[in-house]
Amino acid sequence: MDSLTIIAAVSIFTAGLTIAIGGMMPSRGEGEALTKAIESVARQPEQANNIIRLFFIGAAVVESVAIYSLVIALIILFANPFIHLFTK
């Protein structure tokens, strides 16, 4: 196995791991936030508009973590910064 094949295999594994962890954790966080928002609306229905608005802002911030991990995985796969070190 040459060094270019090893770098490609490690890059694919790393990109998969990045997407797995970067997608799982924000999803769990959004689920917990939605649960708390629903509980809060059930307790204080008059504050529903404020709670829902804050939930959507928080969900957008949490979702940005998943988008960043997708971008990092795509960079690792298609614009690998380490390939040029082994192709001379």
Secondary structure as GFF3:
##gff-version 3
##sequence-region A 1 88
A	DSSP	alpha_helix	3	43	.	.	.	ID=ss1
A	DSSP	three_ten_helix	45	47	.	.	.	ID=ss2
A	DSSP	alpha_helix	48	78	.	.	.	ID=ss3
A	DSSP	three_ten_helix	83	85	.	.	.	ID=ss4
###
